[in-house]
Every structure is written in structure tokens, then in C-alpha cells.
């Protein structure tokens, strides 16, 4: 029996899940996808479902699922965790539980055991994990799901990178055939150049209508939803000017990047793609692939430098200590050899500005709490060290922690009055409820628009007691971060057009207005 109470905007979706059995649950973040899914499954149990339910989640969210199942039902659950022998024993005993909770990596690692278990339902949580056609885990999840009659895919951002192709992959899990063959899908909705890159999208109203057949969707801005959420104040980005030493290094890397982009354009034409494009990228080891890798190393170096020059120093040291085998960047190590990293600051102006901003916010209310997101793992302890100097207690949340350690960090932040800041990598950007916070800081931005939306929704939850919450982005002035910000806005526009039918132009597409990276670099030289 379901023990929770659904909000008024949820029962219709739950009914469709029960009736149809194959549904993309695309409610935006914070609107109760987990609760709704448990409600639908428990209703199915009341109507005769006997077989166990398989929940496939991110490793960091497995124990949260177990907690939610206990909260909203009397059903039993087992979290598949531990070494190979322990997991095998847990699977063997899975028929004695109502829910079996595992993670995506285990679908591949435990395939020989999993494929023999008879599940009645499979839930694919944070389903953007299967957005890539080519990944082994995507293929295995879909193969496993093909023999399970009831399938739910949960994600508030089914199009993470402004690419409808990602949605196609997820819908293959939900209901293969709904969107037809991929080659026909591609021709209908995507216009590509001669190199396979996307020029524009078209016929998006048709795609929007097709998706509605097998999906349920609510946005945080919907009239029947908004009253249950805190008001969100997404402030304009704070742009921080780099100091002269950092700016000089930035210009050196930007010039190297500009030269390589021009070389790529001369050798491979204007259609040269920095990103591998859904299997249509350049062959591994080819000249184009090698140049792409070199370009990406310089883009990464610019982003790290904007965060803190210390990240470049750490990268160079890691490369040297591991002889290039254990990570780090050969390009950055070369910069160090040439003296470019000598006497640069450990923190940087953006870190100083962000720490002061957070400290001032916490002083306004003793109950205020803050979530800080940063893309690079090396940045997390740097931020924590600076907070300690301000006597601000914090916890870290990243992929370097195991599932139990992540849960401990999260719970301490949620429950301890002394722990006022959670510093997270993008490992905390999916499915983690942090309604105790009233400020979320993006110290830097992810490449994916879906990841950005997911991040920003961690504190905007129906369980929040705050009347309003603040989202604040930090950008290095006149840097690659400003173009990244513009790209995220454009990707969001494409996602809104497909999922919500918004922002579609008269041609049935969306306007792509952000220029090339090369032009941006040339126009932002100091």
C-alpha cells in the first residue's frame, strides 16, 4: 500500500503510468518523480503485481531510493552493493524483496546474473544515463528491459545537450518503435551538414506531439505546480575580472587554442567538429581525432584556469608524477616547464569573490545554508579550505566518495545546524534533495544544459520551507565561460521546444544564434 499523499498535480500522471505501463516520467526536478513512481508501482501491487521491481539508479542515489521506498510504502527493498560475491548473494535472494535497487555500472558488471532474474517492472532513474546509443551500459539496459513488460524512465531533463537524439535513445528503452527507425527520425527532425554536424532542427511540433503519447510532463512554472515551490531568484551572473598574471596566462592558452582551431579549419573545413557526434566523429588515432584531443586539452585548461590557477599546477604535477599514465595534462606540464605557472596565485579572484559572497549570505540568517557546485574535483578541497578560514563548516560530495559516504555527507548537511555548506561536483547534481539550502552557487558551469538545470533544481523542492531561493552563477569576465553560458541558454531553448513545445519558430525549429568558438576567441582578445 502507498503510504504517501500525492499532490494535486500528480495523480493523473500516476494513473497514466499504471494504465499504460511504458512511460517517460519527465516531471521537472523537485516535483516528486520518485514518489509518483512508487505510488504507481504500489497501485500495481494492489492490482496483482507479484514479481520484483528493478530500480536502476546512479550509484549515489541507491540508498536514497531505499529510504523513499520505506517512507512511502510497506514494501521491502535490497540495495545491491559490495564486492562481486556479496552482490551475487544479494541477487540470489532478490525474489524475497519487492524492490531490487542497483546502479548502471552493475547492469554491465553483473549481466550474467541479472539476465536470469524475472522482473515485473524496471525503473530507469535519471534516464539521461542511457542517452548515448553507443555506450555498453545503454545497450545492456535496453536488452534487459526488452524482456520486462513495464518500463518507466525518469528524468526532468530528457534532452541534456540540446540534442533530440538523446530523447530518441531514452524512448528506445520506454517503447521501442514509438519514434520509428533512427535514420528516418534523423531525416525528419535534424538537418546536418556534409560532416554530420547539426545545422538546425525542424518539425519540432511533430516530435513534441509524438512524445506526449508515452510521457507525462509537468514544469515547475505550471500554474498547478508553482504554489508548492519556493520562488526562484536566478540572479544575473557575477562576472569577475581576472588578475593580470592569470589574464596573461589565459591569453597565452587562448592564442594556442586559436591557432589550432584555425589549423583544423584549414585542414578539415568549417565542418570540423570538436565533439564526437553520436558515432559520427573521427576515427580514433586519425589526424582529425588527434587535433580534436589537443584542442579539448586547451579548452579544459582555460576552464580550469578560470576556476583557479592552482588547478593547472595540480594537473602539471599529476602528469609529471605519473609519467602521463595517471592523468594530468601534457600541455599544462609543458606550460609549467616553460615557466608560465611560476608565481601564479593559489586561489584566484573568482574564488575570492565567491567565498566572500557565500560568507555574506550566511551572515544574513543563522538558518541559511548554501550548496556550491564545481566541475573539477580538485576545486572542491580548495573551496573547503577557504571556507575554513572563514570558520564555515562544510561537507564534500563527489564521485571520489562511495555511496554510503555520499549519503553521510548529504545527511549531515541536511540535519546539522553547524554544517552550513555542501560543496559538490556534478555527482550531486542528479536526484539529491537539498531543500535546507536557500542559495545555490554555480562556481562554474557544466557543458550540458540538462546538467545545469539539474544542478539548479537541487534546492527548489516541494519540501523546501523557504519562501524563495537564490541561484547565483560566477563567470570569469571576457573568458570562455561567457560563451559557455550563452551555449547553455541555447541548448535550453532546444530542449523546451521538444519537451514543452515552447520557443518554436515559424519554420518548426529553433534559431541557433551562438557563433563559433573561434570567432568568440578572436572577438575577445585583450
N, C-alpha and C positions, 0 to 999 in steps of 0.2 A: 504494500500500500504506500502511495505517495504521501509524505507527511508535511510537505510544504504548502504554501499558499501562493498560487500564481497571481501575478499582477494582471490587470485587465487587458493589457496588450499581448499576453502570452497564450491564453487557452486556444485561440483559433489556430495558431501555429502548431501547438501540441496535437490538436485533433487531426490536422493535415498529416503530421508525422505518423500518427497511428494508422490513419486510413490508407496513406499512400505507401509507406514503408521504405521509400527511397527518396530522400530529401536532402538538399543542401540547406543547412540552417545558417543563414547569412545575417542573423541579427548582429548589429554592431556591438562592439565591446562594451561590457558592463550591463548588458540588458538581459542576462540570465540564460545563456545558451546551455550551460551545464545543467542548471535546474530544470529547464524545459525538456532536455533530453532524458533526464532521469524520470520526469513526470510521464513522458510518452512511454518509456520502457516499462515503468511500473503499471501503467494502464494496460499495456500488452500482457503483463504477467497476470493481471486480474482477469484478462480475457483468455488465458490459457497458455501463454508462452512459458516453456519449461527449460529450454536449452540456455546455457550460459551466454552472457553478453561479453564480447571482446571490446575493450576500450583501448585504442592505440593513441597515445599521447606523447608529448615531449617529455623527456626523462625528468625534467624539473617539475612537471605537473602531475606525476603519477600519484604521489601521496595526497595532493590536493583533491584529486578525483575520489580517492578512498574516503577522505574526510567529508566530501559533499554527498557521497552515497549514504554514508552513515547519518548525515544531517537530514536528508530528505526522504529516507526510506528505512525499512527494517531489513533490507536485503543485505546479504553478505558479499564481501569482496576480498580479493587477494591481489597484492601488488607483486608483480614478477620482478625480482631484484636479486642481486647477489652474483656469485660465480655460476659457471655453466652447470655444475652438479646441482646447486641449490635451485636454479631456475627449472631444470628438468624435473625435479621432485615437485615443485610448485605446479607445473603444467600437468603432471600426472594426477594431481589432486584437484584440478580445476573444475571437474564435474560436480564437486561438492560446494561450489560457490556460485552465486548469481552473477557476479561481475568478475572478469579477469582483466586486470589493468597492466598493460605493458607499454613499451616505448618503441619508436620506429626502428631503431637500430636492432632491437631484439627480433623484429619480424624477419630480418635477414639472418641474424646470428643463430636464431632458434628455429629456422624454417623446417628442418627435418622433423621436429616435434610438433610445431604449431599446425602444419598442414594436415595432421591426422585428427585434430580436435574438432568436434562437431558444434560449432557456434550457431546461435539463432539470430544474433544481431552483431554487427560490427559498427563501432563508432570511431570515426577518424577525426580526432580533435586537432584544432589548429591545422586544418587540412591543407594549408599552403605548403606543408611539408612534402606534399606529393604533387606540387605544381610542375615539376620538371619531368618530361616524358622519359628522359634518358637514365635517370638515377635508378640504381638497383633496388632501393627501398620502395620507390614508386611502383616499379614493376611487380615486386613481391606483394605489396599491399593490395594491388588490383587483382593479382592472381588469387590471393587468399579470399578476397571479397567476392569473387565471381561465384563461389560456392555457398555464399551466405545470403539468405533471401532479404534481409532487412539491413539497409545501409544508410547511415547518417554521416554527412560530412559537416563539420562545424568550423566556421571561420567568419569573422567580421570583415575580413579583407580578402575576398576570393581573387581579386586582381591586385597583386602586391606591387608590381613594377610597371603598371600601366600597359600591360600586355594581355589581351583577351585569351591568348594561347594558354595562359596559366589556368584560366577558368575551364577551358576545354579539358585539360588533364584532370582536374578535380571532378568534373562531371562524368568522366570515364569511370571513375570509382562509383559515383552515385548511381548512374544509369547509362551504361554503355549504349551508344546508338542514338541518344537523345539529340545530340548535335551533329549526327551524321559522320561521314568519313572526314578525317582531318584535312586531306587535300582539298575537298570541296568547301569545308569550313574556312580554310585559309584563303581560297579564291573569293569567297563570298564577303568576308569581313576585313581582309587585310590587303593593302596594296604595297607591294615590295619593289625595291629597285633591282637592278641586274645582279647585285651582290647578295641579295637575300635580306637586306635590311628593310625595316619598315619605313615607308614613306608617309602613310596615313592609314586610318581606319575608316570603314564605310559600313552602311547598312546596320548601324548600331541599334536603332529601334527594333529591328527584327530580332537581333540577338537578345536584347532585353526581354522581349516577349517570350522567346523560346525558353529562357532560363526560368521565368516565372512559373512555368508548368511544374517544375520539380524543385522549387525552392520556397523558403519563407524568409521574409526580409522586413526588418524594422530599423530605422535610423534614429540616432539619439535626438535629432531635431524634429521628429514626428510629433504632432500635437498630442497624441495619446501617450507618448513616452516622456517628453521633456519635463513634465511636472515631477517625475520621480528621480530626476538627476539634478546635481548641483549645477548652477550656471557656470559656464566655462569662459574664462577671460584669456584668450590666446593673444598675448601681447606681441607687438612688433619685435622682430629680432633685435637684440643688443649687439651692435657691431663694434668690435674692439680693434683699435689700431695697433698693429704690431710695432714693437720697438725697432730701432734702426738695425741692430745686429741680426735680429730674427728676419727683418724685412730683406736685408741684403742676401741672406741665405735663401729666403723664399724666391727672390729674383733669379738667383743662380740656378735653382732647380727648375723654375718655370721656363727659363731660357733653354735648358737642356730638353725639357718636355716639348717646347715649341719646335725646336729643331727636329726632333724625332717625329712629331706629328706631320711636319712639312715633308720629311723624308718618306713617311708612309703614304702620304697623298701623292707624291711624285711616282712612287714605285707601284702602288696598288690602286690609285684612283681615289676619287672623292667618296667612294662607297666603302672604303676601308673601315671595318667595324672593330672598335676597341673591345666590345663584349662578344663572346661566343654567342651565336644566336640560335638557340634551340636546335643544336646539332648541325647548324649550317655555318659554323665558324671555320677557322682554318685548321688544316691538319696539324696534329702535334708534331713539332720538330721542323715545320716548314718555315721559310723566311718570314712570312707574314705572322705566324704564331710567335716566333722569337721576338719580333719587333713589338707585337702586342704585349708580350710579357714585360719587355723593357719599359714600354710606355706606362703600363699599370704600376710598375715599381716606383716611377717618378710621381704619378698621381697620388699613390699611397704616401710617399714621402712628404708631399705638400700638405696632405691632410693631417699627418702626424705632427708636422711642424706647427701647423695652426693650433693644434691641441697643446703641445708643449715641446720645445726643443729637446727636452730630456728623453722623449720617446725615440728620437733619432740616435742619440747617444747609446741608449739601451739596445737598439737594433744593430748598431755597428759592433758593439761589444758581443752581442749574441752570435753574430756572424763569425767574428774572429775566434771566439772561444770554441765554437762548434765546427770550425773549418767549413762553414757553409752548409753543413749537414743538418744542424739542429735549429735552423731558422735564421732570422735576421736578414738583412738586405746587403747584397754585394755592392749595389750602387751607393747606399749610405755608408758602407765601410770605406768605399773609395773617397767619399766626401771627407770622412774622418782622416784618412791618410793624407789628403791634400790640405788639411788644416782648417777646413770650413766649420768644423764643430768645436773648435777651440774657443774657450771663454764664453760660450753661449749660456744663457740662464737656464736653471733647472726647471723653473716654473713657466714663466711667460706671462704676458699681460692679460691674456684671456683667462687663465687660471686665477690670477689675482682678482680680476673683475668678478668672476663667478663666485668665488669664495666670499668676497665682501657682500655680494648681493644676497647669498643664502643666509649669511650671518645676520644681516639687517632684517630679513624676513622673519627669522626665528625669534628675534627680539620683540616683534610686534605682538606676539601671542604665545604664551607658555605652552599651549596645546598644538601649535603649528608643527607640522612635520614636512620633510622635503624628500622627494625622490630625484636623484641625479642619474642621468643616462650618459654613458660614454662608450664609444665604439671599440676602443683599444684597451685590451686587458691591462697593459702597463700603466694606463692612465688612472685606473681605479685606486691603487695604493697611493699614488701621488696626490689625488684629491683627498683621500682619507688623512694623509699626513698633514695637509694644510688645515683641514678641519680640526685636527687635534690641537694645533697651535692656537685655535680659537676656542679650545675647550668644548668642542661639539662632538658628542658621541655618535658614531656611525657604524653601519654594518655593510659588508660587501656581498654582492650576489652576482656570480658569474659561472661560466662553464668549467672553471677550474675546481669548483666545489661539486661534490656528489649530490644526489637528490636529497638526502637527509640533511646535509649541511646547508643546502639552499633553503630548505623548509625552516631550519632553525633560524637562519638569518632573517627570513621573512617574518616569522612569528615574533621574534624579539623586537623587530621594528614595529610591528603591529601592536604589541602589548606592553612594551616597556616605555615608561614615561621618559627615561633617561636617553634612550636611543631615538634620536630625532631625525636622522638622515639615513637613507638607504642608497648606496652607490652601486649602480648595476650596469653590466654590459647588456647587450641585446638578449641575453639569456633570460632576463626578467621582463622582456617586452611582450611576452605572449602568455596570456591566461593567468597572470599573477594579480590578485586583487589587493590593492593598496589604498583603500578608501580613507585611511587615517591621515593621509597627506593632503595638504591644500596647496602645495606648489610642486610642479614637476619641471625640472630643468633639463633641457637637451644641451649638454655641453658641446656636443657635435651632432651631426645628423647622419642617419643611415642612407645608403643608396636607394633602398626600397621605400616607396611611398607607403606600402602596406605596413612595413615595419615601423615607419614614423607614426602612422595612425594608431597602430597597436601600442606603441610606447605611450602616446599621449592619453590613451584611454585607461591607463592603469589606475589613475586617481579619480576618474569620472565614473563612479559606480553608483548603482541604485542604493547600495548600502552606505554611502557616504553621509555623514552628519553635517558636512559643511554646506553652507548656502551657496558658496561659489568657490571655484578652484582656479588656479593660475597656471598657464603653460608659458614657459619662457625659453626661447632659443638663443644661443650665443653663436655669433659668427665672427670670424676674423675679417676685418674690413679689406675690401679690394682683393679678395682671395678666392680660391677655387670653391670655398664654402658658400659663397654667394651664388655661384652658378648652380651648385648642388641644391640649394634652397629653391631656386627657380624651377629646376627639373622636377623636384618633388611636387610642386604645385601643379605642373603639367600632367604628371602621372596620376595625381588625384583626380584631375578633370576627366581623364580617360576612364578610370575606374567608376566614377559617378555616372558617366554616360551609359556604361554597360549594365551596371547593377541597379542603379536608381533611375535611369532614363533622363538624367539631368545634363545640361550643357551641350546638347547635341545641336550642331549647326544645320542649316537648311539642306545640306548635302548628305545628311545622315551620318556625319562623322564629327570629329572634334578638330579644332585648329591647333596645330603643333607650332609653337612660336619661339621656343628656346633655340638659340643658334648653336653652332658647333663649338666644341671645346677650344679648338684652335683660334677661332675668331674671338672667343672670350679672353684667351690669354693675350692675344695681340692688342685687344682693346683695353686691357687692364695693366699694361706695363707702366711702371713708375719712372 
